[in-house]
Amino acid sequence: MMDNSNSAVLSEHRIQQTEAARVRLQQLCDRNSFFEFDRYAGGTVCCGSARIDGRGVFVYAFDAGVRNGAMDARSAECLCSVLKKAQDTGTPVVGVVCSGGVLLSDGLDAANGFGKMIKSAAALCGRAPHIISVEGPALGLMGAYVQCADAVIINENGSIGAGITAECMLKAKAAVSAGDAAIKVCTGDEDEMIKRVLSYLPDNGESYRQVECTDDPGRVCSGIEGMADDAGAVVNEVFDAGSFCALYDSFGKDILSGFAMLGGVSVGVIANNSPFIGGDGARKAARIISLCDAYSMPIIFICNAQGVVSDGKSEEDGTLCNLGRLAGAAAVASVPLITVITKEAVGSAYTIMGSKSIGADVVFAWNNARIGLVDAATAVAMQGAERLRASENPVSARKDMEKEYQQNEMDVYAAAAARCVDQPIEPENTRISLCAALDCLRNKRREAARRHVMPF
């Protein structure tokens, strides 16, 4: 039996084991707010509760200085306990990860611990936000666990990979900046980015996030009509000043996605950043929609697209599958969906980018927008061949036919008459219209709380 002096020495040793992780959490959290759980359990992870910008959260961090942050069975139990507390109380969780994977000396007990962690993280999805900041390697099963979080932020030292060799780590680090493993790749202050992402998310899937609005909901967006082809400019003009936070911005650049505030209400934003929607953009848009649907965040579509990418490789690179994911995510979403068609919405892009047929509650369109099954040039090529052959001036005839098609078949008021658009609006009234629609949809009754599965 161990005497009291030896027990005290062991306890102090266990505390010192995770001292770096403890300091990291104290740095992240509000001053003197961190309360540690299982302080004397030992292991490589430090867990507890705290406040971040005044909000109650559960937190945990791995200490890379202890066995390279490798997960052992006891640490897995401590972490699962924190995730269960978060699920039971509907409280956000923030984790800091730097881990070499499984502790080999624990054998299958460590592997089973990872299985329990992954199951706990999956159970938490959609019930309380789970944000992980990867600030070093997240290797092997730790990489799989990290991807179960709602939002993953990676700093310049972070990497997520299945392998544990130096070559695998380098490849994983390079892939992060170009892929969709992280919602945000951070090159600056990690704590600031964690706090910013958390600021948009509610405490749980049963509540919504609203803050004091410092921007006038009745503000006129002067000059926005000339910004139609610049998704970033339109978004920054329409939403509360300085509130837009781009997510997955290094990946799938044909779609601009992220969080923003509209009249003080936290919303998700999906905007076309290219005339054609590609597979990567569709996949990240589907992720944002599912995340917003899980946490009661309304979704705003800013549509300006001529169609989807069709280059003969759609079947090979998964474009069609990802377009289906985007369409499916929008179709099953039960939060308010509001769409603004700015310049054009044509063909498949019209349907999947928040059309009424797929589930949008309100659709606005700028009064000069073009909406149709195909663009004018394609329609004339398909239907006007005989008329063009009979014309003495085919070039002039083609222009006249395209203009005629746009006026008759792509007119925004014709779309409104067909109930595809609720109201054509002046471009400068875009913010006013969105705020009004969101205000009337705020109490939309949702189906039973949905849980998204990440990643897909």
N, C-alpha and C positions, 0 to 999 in steps of 0.2 A: 504494500500500500504506500502511496506517495504521501510524504509529510506536507504540512501546510507551506513551508518555505519553498519546497520544490514546486508545489502547485502554483504558488504566486509567480515564480520564475517562468513557468510554462505559460501562464496566462499573459504575462507581460510580453513574452516572446511572440505569442499569437497576435497580440495587438500590434506589435511592431511589424509583423509580417505584411500587413496591409496598410501601413502608414502612408505610403505614396498615394494609394487609392483614396484614402480618407482625406488627404490634403486636396486631391483633385476635386472631390465632391464638395468640400468646403469652399473651394474657389468658385465652383459653378453655382452654388445655392446662395440664398440670401444669408446675410451675416447672422451667425449663432442660431440658425434654424435647423441644422442637420442633427437628427437623432438616429443613432446607429442601432441596428438590430443584430442579434447574434454576435456581439462584439468579441466574445471569447471562443467562438467556434473554430477559429483558424481558417486556413484555406487561402484562396487567391482572390476572393471577391469581398468587397465591402458594401453592405446594403443598409438602407435606412429610409427614413422619411425626412422631408424638408419643405422649404418654400422656395419657389423661383418666381421672382417678380411678384411676390405676394400670394401666389397660388400654391395650394398644397399639392405635393407630388411625392411619389416614391422614387428612390434613386438607387443606383448601384454602379460600381466601377471595379474593373479588374486591375490588379497590380502586376504590371509586366516585370517588375523586379523580383517577383516571387515565382520561381519555376517558369519564367517566361509567360506568366499569366495562364498556364495550363489548367484546365478545368478538372477538378477532382470531385468525387462523389459528394462530399460534405458541402462544398461550395455550391454544387448544383441544387442541393436541398434548400440551402439558404435563399438562393435566387428564385426557386420555384415558390417559396413561401411569400416573397415580396410580390411576385406576379399574381398570386392568388389573393393577397390583400387588395391589390389594385382592382382586380376583377370584382371582388365582393363589395368594395366601397365606391366603385366608379371614379377612380382617381388616376390621373396620368402617371406614366412611368418614364423616366429618363435614364438610360444606361450609357456608360462609357466603356468601350471594349478595346482591349489590346491583349490578344491571347494567341498562344501557339497551338491551341487545340486541346487535345485530350492528354491528361496525365497518365503516361504509360504504366506507371507502377500501380495504379488503381484498377487496371485491366478493364473487364467488362462492366464493373461498377461505374466507372467514369462514362463509358459509352451509354449505359442505361440512364445515367444522370442527364446526358445531353438529350436523350429521347424524352425524358420528363420535362426538360426545359422547353423543348420545341412544342410539346403538347400544351404546356402552360401558356406559351406565347400565342399559339394558335387559338386557344380558348379566350384569350384576352382581346383578340382582334375584334373590333367593332363595339367593344364594351367600354374600353378606356384607351386613350391614345398611348402608344408605345414608341418612343423615339430613341434611337441608338446612335451615338456618335462613335465612329470607328477612328481611333487615333493611333493605330499601329496595325500590325497584322491581325486578321481574323481568319484563321486557317482551319481547314478540315471541317469538322462538324460545327465549329464556331461560326464559320461562314454560312452554313445552312441555317443556324439559329438566328443570326443577324437578319437574314432575309425574311424572317417571320414578323419583323417589326413593321409598324405602320409607316414610319419614316426613318430612313438611314442617311446620316450625314457623315461624310468622309473627309478628313483633313489631308494635307499634303503628304503626311507620313502613313496614311492608312491604306490598307489593301484587303480585299476579300478574295479568297481562293481556296480551292479544294486541296492543292498540294502543299507540302511543307518544305520543299527544297528552295534554295536561293533563286534558281531559275524560274520556278513556279511563282514565287513571290513577286519577282520583277514583272512577269507577264500579267499577274493579277493587278498590280498597281497601275500598269499602263492601260489595262482594260477598263478600269474604274472611270477614268476621265472621259472615255468615249462611249461607255455603256450605260445601262439603266440600273446598275446595282444600287446606286445612291440617288435619293431624291435631291440631294445637293452636294456638290463637291466644293469644299470650303478651303480657300487659300489664305484666309485671314483669321479672325477671332472665332474659334469654334463655339465658345460660350454664347457669343452674340447671335450666331446662327441658330443654335439650339433654342434660345429664348424667342427668337423671331418665329420659327416654325411652330413652337408651342403656343405662341400668342394667338394664332389663327384657330387652333383646335379647341373644342369645348372640353369639359372635364370628362364627359362620357358620351355614349351614343344616344342617350335619352335627353340631352340638353343641347342648346345651340349657343354659339358664341356671339356676343354683342358688346361693343365698347362705345364710349361716348364719341359721337360723330363730330369732327372738327371741320368738315367740308360740307358746304351747303348742298342738300339733296336737290334743290331747285337751280343749281348752277347750270348755265347755258354753256355748251361746248363749242365755242366759236372756232371756226376754221377746221373742224374735225373732218369735213367732207373731203378735204384735200389729203387726209391721212389714210384713206381707205386701204391702200396697199401696204401700209406699215402697221402691222398688228400691235407692235409694242407701243407706238404712239397713240393708237386708238385706245388701248387698254389704260395707259397712263392718264389719258384725258377723261375717260369715262368714270373710273373708279375713284374712291377717296384719294386725295392727293398723297403721293408717296407710299401708298399702301400695298402696291402690287409686289409680290415676291415670286419670281420665276422659279419653277421646279423642273427637274430633269432638263435643264436648259442646255446641257452639252450633248444631248441625245435627241434624235427625232426632231430636227429643227424645222420641219414643215408645219409643226404645230407648236404654238406658244401656250404653255400651261402653267398654272400656279394658283396661289391664293391671293385674295385681295379683300378689301373692305368696301362695302357699298352701303352708304348711309349708316355706317357703324356696324353693319352685320357682316360676319365672316362668310365669304363665298369662294367657290372654286371657279376658275376661269379656263375656258378652252377656246382658243382663237386660231384661225388659219393664218399661217405665216408664209404660205406658198400657194400658188394656184391649184396644186394637186396634193391630195393627202396620201402619204406613204405609210408603209407598214410600221416603221419605228414610231412615227408621230401618233399613229392610231393606237399603238400599244400603250404609250405613256398617257395619252388622253383617257384611255379606258381605266388605267390605274388611278388617275386623279378622280375620275367620276365615281369609281367604287369606294375610294377613300372618303370622298365627300358624302356619299350616300350612307356610309356607315356612321358618320358623325354629324348627321343632321345639318349639313352645310349646303345651301342652295347652289345650283350650278348655272353659270352664265355662259352661253355659247356666243361667240362673235364669228359669224360665218361670212367668208368671202372666198369661195372656191369654185373652180370650174369642173372638178371631178376628182377621181382617184388615180393614182399612178398605175399605168397599164403599159408595161415595157416588155412583156413576154416572159418576165421572171417572177411574176406574182405568185405562181404556184410553188416555185422553188425557194424563194426567200421568206415565205410565210406572210406576205402582204395581205392576201385574202383572209387568212386566219385572224390577223390582227385587226383588220377592218371589221370582221365579225365580232371581235371582242369589244371594239368601240361601240358598234351598234347595239350589241347585247347589253353592255353596261348602261347605256342611255335608256334602253327600253325597260329595264327592270328597276331603274332608280325611282325611289318614292319621295325624294326631296323635291322642292320646287325647281323646275327647269324653265329657264327663260332664254330666248334666242333673239339676237339682233342680226339681220342680214344686212350687211353694209353695201357691198357693191354687186355681188352676184352669188347665186346658189344654184348650181347646175347638176343635174343627174344624180349619181350616187352620193355626191358630197351634200347635196340638198337634203337627202333623206337622213343620212347618219349624223349630220351636224345639227342636231336638235330640231328636227322638223316636228310639226304637230302630230304627224302620223306615228312617230316613234315615241312620243310621250311628252313633248314640250307643253307646258301649261299656257304659256303666252309666247307668241312670235311677233316681233316687230320687224319692219323692213324700212330702210331708207327709201324715201319717195322716188328715188331715181335708180333703185336696185333692179337687177334683172334676175328672174327666177324661171327656170324651165327644165324640161327633161333633157335636152341637149342644147349646146350653144348654137348660135345662128349659122355659123359657117358649116358645122356638121349637118344641121337640118337641111340647108340648101344643097349640100353635096348629096344627101340621101334622097331628097324629094324633088329637087329642081333640075335634074339633068336634062329632061326634055325641053323645058322652057329655056334653059341656057343654050342648048343646041339650036333652037329656033331663033335665038336673038341675033341681031346684026352686031351688037356690041356686048359680048358675053361678060366682059369685066364690069361694065356699068350695070348690066342686068343683075349680076351677082350681088353688087353692093345694094341695089334697090331691094332685092329679095331678102337679103340679110336684115336690112332695116325694117322691112315689112314684117318679117318673122319676129323681130324683137318687139315691135309695137303690138302685134296681135297675140303672140304666144308667150312672151317673157315679161309682159307688163306687170308691175307690182300690184296695180289695182285689179287686174284680172285675177292674180293670185289671191288677193284679199276677197274678191267675189266668190272664189272657189273655196274659201275658208282655210286656205293654206297659210294666210297671214292674218293676224288679228287687226293690225293697224299699220298703215304706212305712216312714217313720221319724218319730220324734218331732221336731218342729221344732227343739227345743233341741240335737239331735244332728246338725244339718246340717253343721257344720264337721268334726266327728269323722268322719262318713260320707264327706265329700268327700276328706279327707286319706287315709283308708284306701283309697278307690278309686284315687286318684292314685298312691299308693305301689305298688299292684299293677299299674298300667298303665304305669309309668314306662319299662319296657323293651319296650313295644309295638314290634314290628317295622314299620318304615315301608316304603312303596314307594320306588322311586327318587326322589331329591330332586326336589321340585316347585319350579317357579318361577312365582310369581304375576306377573300383568301389571297394572301400575298406570298410570293409574287405569282404572276400568271403570264 
